[in-house]
Amino acid sequence: MSNAPSTLQAFRASLLHFHADPAFSDAAHAWHADGLLVVDAAGRIVAAGDYAALEGTLPFGTPVTDWSGKIICPGFIDTHLHFPQTDMIASPAPGLLPWLETYTFPTEGRFADPAHARATADFFLDELLRNGTTTASVYCTVHADSVDALFEASAARNLRMAAGKVLMDRHCPDFLRDTADMRASEDLIRRWHGKGRAMYAITPRFAPTSTEAQLAATGELARAFPDTIIQTHVAENRDECAWVRELFPQQRSYLSVYEHYGLMRPRALFGHCIWLDDEDFRLMADTGSAIAHCPTSNLFLGSGLFDMARADAAGALVSLGTDVGAGTSFSILQTMNEAYKVARLKGSYLPALRMFYLATLGAARSMQLEGTIGNFAAGAEADFIVLDPKATPLLARRTANAGTLEETLFALALLGDDRAIRATYAAGRLVHEREELPA
């Protein structure tokens, strides 16, 4: 060992991460019951493996944070949620469209005030970190200041976040109505995309709130900036789908509207995707577009049950989204809970290992970020969380009797919430820590 001061830091715990999809590989995950994660001064992964094998390779003086008894896994990645809707989570409504008119649009109108936008952004990001989410693809509002607020708060925490200004120029209140002019979005892209860990997301709200002129301009913007994220909604609700057929009668399907305007490509994230047909699912796969499955939202609004088996059969990319505020929790663990139940109601089974894959490497693949985030590959950014299998008395009792890793992870997914997130790290730096519960 060298006697020079170490520029590394290390973390001891059980380690879990993925290098393939458990639905299609019998050797998809790496598990080290007594593991060591080594991170460099730049906040990148140096190594991940067995403690016994790696401990002797550490330079003299390397600090080792001991999380023994806990599980370290990559930070959760939420591929669909609305930060302006934080204050209207759990608002009652009989369906998607009245919910938008009664709660969503008035709430988003408040973001014309930059101070309100920044205060909400700070709370929103702290809530994500408290729930173990280190990356998200975020809808802002039509106000450019809302995007600045989110990215400024994210930069202060050194988080990898995608976000964008919502685009809508019809079927919305006048105080939220935009135009087909993309200059404000282009200015935001040039200001934020690729700066630090920020990624810009081109964000047409959904087809009914954009004129054909705006959708065409949005497609042009996406072609001009091909490494940006695209995010929107599709086929969430039957009434919405009927509305799209009336507005775009020339298109084969709701999804075809986006294809027609050049909005389907790698890094395109489509929220919900409940009422797609087999041709639509094939189109998702063929274009490299990705599905953000939002089970708590779909159940809350009565939108329908997403068919994971059909998406898998088509080879489409799938990840998980909380969709706050239609979604009812910031917790990806609670989102796994509901995704499992939705799968059962559709006649399929979603193992815990698959759910953790969808929330980490699967989501990174959906965003075309494999190798950057999502697992512990050497050189990846060191975003990770510390899970506590004994976070609550019930979890502790259940996991004490778990005979396999699958059982332990399943208990965390079905019984866990923000209390199970013991700590959250972004680029190797502690950004959230929950106090240990008394024994």
LINPE-V424214 format. One line per field, one symbol per residue. phi: phi as a letter, one per 20 degrees, with the letter a starting at -180 (. if undefined). psi: psi as a letter, one per 20 degrees, with the letter a starting at -180 (. if undefined). burial: 1 if it has 16 or more other C-alpha atoms within 10 Angstrom, else 0. A space follows every 10 residues. Layout:
# LINPE-V424214
phi = ???
psi = ???
burial = ???
This chain:
# LINPE-V424214
phi = .fefgfddcc cdafdcbcca effcbececd ccfcdcddce fendfeabaf gfeegfeffg nffdeedgnd decggfcdea adffegedgm dfaergffff fedfffffff efegffffff fffgfffgff enedcbddee dfegfffgff ffffffdlde cdaaffdbca lbfgfdfdce feffffffff fdfmemdece dfcfgagfec ffffffffff ffffcfeffd cadblebfff fffffffcff efbgffgffg emddagmedd fnlfdedfff fffgffemfc edecffffff emfqdfdfff fffenffcbd celgeffdbf effffggfff ffgffenccd ffgffffgec ffffffelcf ndbobdfgnf feebcdedfd fcgfffffff dfecfgffff fffedebgfe efbccclndf dbbefffff
psi = qqjqpqjrqq pprppprqjr phijpilhqp pohnrppppr hjkqpgqpap ghhhgiipqp jppopokqir pprqqqoojo rohijgijql pqqirgghgg hhggghghhi jiohhggggh gggghhgghh jjoiqqoppb aiphhhgggg hghghhilqo qpqrppppjr lrqhijpaaj pjhgggghgh hhpjocjqpq opmpfrghjp rhgggghghg ghhhmijrqp paqplhqhhg ghghhhhmii qhrghhghgh jkjorqjppo pfkglqahhg hhggghijrq popmhhghgg ikhaoqnhhh gghikqpqaq qhkpihqjqi phghhgghhg hggghjjrpn qghhghghie hghghhjljp igrhakqpiq pmorqopoik hqhggggghh jpirgggghg gghhirbhhi nhqpppljpp ipppqpqq.
burial = 0000000111 1111111111 1100000111 1111111111 0011111111 1001100110 0101001001 1111111111 1111111110 0000010010 0011101111 1101001101 1101111111 1111111111 1111111111 1111101111 1111111111 0100010101 0000110110 0110001111 1111111111 1101111110 1100101111 1111111001 1001100100 0011111110 1111111111 1111110001 1111101111 1111111111 1011111100 1001111111 1111111111 1111111111 1110000011 0111111111 1111111101 1111111111 1111111111 1100110110 0000001111 1111111111 1111111110 110000000
